[in-house]
Amino acid sequence: MRFVAILVMCGMKRKEILELKTKPLAELEKFVRDSKEKLRVMKFDLAAGKVKDVKDLRALRKDIARALTFMKGKADNVKTSE
């Protein structure tokens, strides 16, 4: 039950996480770049009082961190295979 609650709280569903994990490095970089831009806009909207649900900001930050973690793992795999 607790595992289900954790998945519901995060921004991505399990299937989306697995898709993110299998993306190539270039697509992960694009995802991080786009997500950081979206986060920047959301922060400005939050300051202006336009954002009602702060959980979206938290979920987006976690999604960015997750993608960066996958990127780091892929970069380490490339280094060790050379």
Backbone bond lengths (Angstrom), bond angles and torsions (degrees), N, CA, C in turn:
res aa  C-N    CA-C-N  psi(-1)  N-CA   C-N-CA  omega(-1)  CA-C   N-CA-C  phi
1 M - - - 1.452 - - 1.522 111.21 -
2 R 1.320 115.71 -41.41 1.461 119.30 -177.67 1.521 110.86 -65.56
3 F 1.343 117.52 -38.02 1.451 121.72 179.49 1.523 110.67 -60.45
4 V 1.308 116.98 -41.09 1.457 121.43 179.02 1.523 110.04 -63.35
5 A 1.313 117.52 -40.79 1.461 121.05 -179.66 1.517 110.88 -64.19
6 I 1.321 117.94 -37.34 1.456 121.07 179.43 1.520 110.36 -66.95
7 L 1.321 117.90 -42.20 1.454 120.58 179.03 1.521 111.91 -65.37
8 V 1.310 117.31 -35.15 1.458 120.76 179.92 1.522 110.37 -69.84
9 M 1.335 117.17 -34.56 1.458 120.65 -177.92 1.526 112.23 -70.33
10 C 1.330 118.38 -36.07 1.454 119.65 -176.60 1.527 109.81 -75.10
11 G 1.324 115.69 163.73 1.453 121.09 -175.28 1.511 114.58 -71.83
12 M 1.315 117.41 -25.35 1.454 120.68 -175.78 1.525 111.15 -110.93
13 K 1.300 114.28 149.58 1.454 119.34 174.04 1.528 108.33 -87.01
14 R 1.303 116.18 166.08 1.470 121.73 -175.89 1.528 111.31 -56.85
15 K 1.323 116.37 -42.36 1.463 120.60 -179.52 1.534 110.44 -63.10
16 E 1.325 117.35 -41.25 1.463 121.01 179.27 1.524 111.41 -65.58
17 I 1.322 116.66 -35.60 1.464 120.92 178.33 1.524 109.81 -65.69
18 L 1.321 116.86 -43.13 1.461 120.30 178.60 1.523 111.38 -64.76
19 E 1.339 117.44 -37.92 1.464 120.99 176.60 1.523 110.52 -64.57
20 L 1.320 116.69 -41.07 1.456 121.36 179.30 1.518 110.51 -63.57
21 K 1.315 115.48 -37.94 1.464 120.87 -178.46 1.525 111.63 -65.40
22 T 1.332 117.45 -32.22 1.463 121.19 -176.54 1.525 113.26 -90.80
23 K 1.322 118.83 -4.25 1.465 120.82 -179.93 1.522 110.49 -69.32
24 P 1.331 116.29 150.01 1.461 119.25 175.14 1.527 110.96 -69.72
25 L 1.314 115.73 165.51 1.457 122.00 -174.70 1.533 111.83 -59.88
26 A 1.322 117.52 -40.49 1.470 120.88 -178.92 1.530 111.46 -62.64
27 E 1.326 116.67 -40.74 1.462 120.16 179.33 1.528 110.97 -68.63
28 L 1.331 116.79 -35.78 1.465 119.76 176.96 1.526 110.69 -64.74
29 E 1.335 116.32 -40.55 1.462 119.75 178.08 1.527 110.93 -62.31
30 K 1.330 116.35 -41.86 1.468 120.36 178.44 1.530 110.41 -64.57
31 F 1.337 116.59 -41.94 1.463 120.79 178.71 1.528 110.79 -60.20
32 V 1.337 116.72 -44.64 1.468 120.93 -179.69 1.520 110.16 -64.78
33 R 1.330 116.77 -44.13 1.463 120.67 -179.34 1.532 111.06 -61.04
34 D 1.328 116.23 -46.91 1.468 120.60 -179.99 1.533 111.28 -65.78
35 S 1.323 116.39 -39.78 1.464 120.30 -178.96 1.524 111.52 -67.63
36 K 1.330 116.40 -37.91 1.467 119.16 177.86 1.525 111.08 -65.22
37 E 1.317 116.57 -37.23 1.468 120.25 177.04 1.533 109.85 -65.76
38 K 1.317 116.45 -43.00 1.467 120.84 178.53 1.528 110.44 -62.81
39 L 1.339 116.45 -40.01 1.464 120.98 178.05 1.522 111.33 -63.59
40 R 1.333 115.92 -40.91 1.469 120.20 178.84 1.531 110.61 -61.03
41 V 1.324 116.01 -44.91 1.465 120.52 179.16 1.527 110.69 -64.05
42 M 1.330 116.50 -40.70 1.465 120.23 -179.86 1.530 111.45 -64.99
43 K 1.332 116.61 -35.64 1.465 119.73 178.60 1.524 110.81 -65.45
44 F 1.334 116.91 -40.38 1.459 119.95 176.93 1.525 110.81 -65.60
45 D 1.328 115.90 -40.99 1.465 119.96 177.74 1.524 111.11 -64.43
46 L 1.312 117.32 -35.42 1.455 121.23 177.76 1.531 110.39 -64.29
47 A 1.328 115.87 -43.31 1.460 120.00 179.06 1.526 111.32 -65.17
48 A 1.320 116.05 -31.92 1.464 120.52 179.84 1.527 111.60 -83.65
49 G 1.316 117.22 -6.86 1.461 120.57 178.63 1.509 114.26 85.63
50 K 1.321 117.58 15.28 1.465 120.94 -178.32 1.528 112.72 -86.17
51 V 1.329 117.29 -24.52 1.464 121.02 -177.75 1.524 109.10 -86.66
52 K 1.311 115.83 126.33 1.461 120.84 -179.82 1.523 111.77 -93.85
53 D 1.328 116.75 -34.90 1.459 120.85 -175.03 1.527 110.21 -112.42
54 V 1.305 117.16 106.89 1.456 123.04 -177.88 1.531 110.72 -72.48
55 K 1.315 117.15 -17.94 1.464 120.82 179.25 1.526 111.34 -61.07
56 D 1.327 117.16 -29.61 1.461 120.38 179.40 1.526 111.04 -63.25
57 L 1.320 116.81 -38.95 1.461 120.49 177.29 1.528 110.66 -62.72
58 R 1.293 115.75 -45.67 1.462 120.87 -179.44 1.526 110.74 -62.57
59 A 1.315 116.50 -44.12 1.460 120.84 -179.75 1.524 110.82 -63.93
60 L 1.323 117.09 -39.71 1.458 120.50 179.65 1.526 111.31 -66.34
61 R 1.324 116.68 -40.22 1.471 120.07 176.56 1.525 110.93 -61.81
62 K 1.313 116.45 -39.89 1.466 120.64 179.05 1.523 111.00 -68.10
63 D 1.329 117.24 -37.90 1.460 120.74 177.63 1.531 110.84 -64.10
64 I 1.327 116.58 -40.75 1.465 120.97 177.33 1.522 109.75 -62.92
65 A 1.314 116.96 -45.56 1.463 120.89 -179.97 1.529 110.56 -62.47
66 R 1.314 116.59 -39.37 1.469 120.82 179.49 1.531 110.13 -63.38
67 A 1.337 116.56 -44.77 1.465 120.55 179.54 1.527 110.93 -64.92
68 L 1.322 117.29 -40.34 1.462 120.47 178.10 1.525 111.00 -63.77
69 T 1.310 117.05 -35.92 1.457 121.42 177.33 1.526 110.48 -64.83
70 F 1.324 117.29 -43.89 1.460 120.88 177.70 1.528 110.67 -63.94
71 M 1.340 116.65 -38.81 1.464 120.37 178.16 1.522 110.86 -62.55
72 K 1.315 116.53 -42.85 1.464 121.23 179.64 1.527 110.36 -62.11
73 G 1.313 116.22 -42.39 1.457 120.40 178.31 1.517 112.38 -63.43
74 K 1.334 116.68 -40.77 1.460 120.09 178.68 1.525 110.88 -68.08
75 A 1.320 117.49 -38.25 1.465 121.03 178.41 1.526 110.19 -65.39
76 D 1.318 117.68 -39.22 1.467 121.03 177.79 1.526 110.91 -65.94
77 N 1.334 116.90 -37.77 1.462 120.38 178.80 1.523 111.57 -65.95
78 V 1.322 116.70 -36.36 1.462 120.88 179.24 1.528 109.38 -67.49
79 K 1.322 117.42 -41.69 1.466 121.40 -179.16 1.523 111.35 -65.33
80 T 1.317 117.32 -40.64 1.462 120.18 -177.08 1.518 111.76 -74.66
81 S 1.318 118.62 -26.14 1.465 121.34 -179.24 1.526 111.39 -80.63
82 E 1.327 118.41 -16.16 1.470 120.91 -179.41 1.486 112.38 -81.28
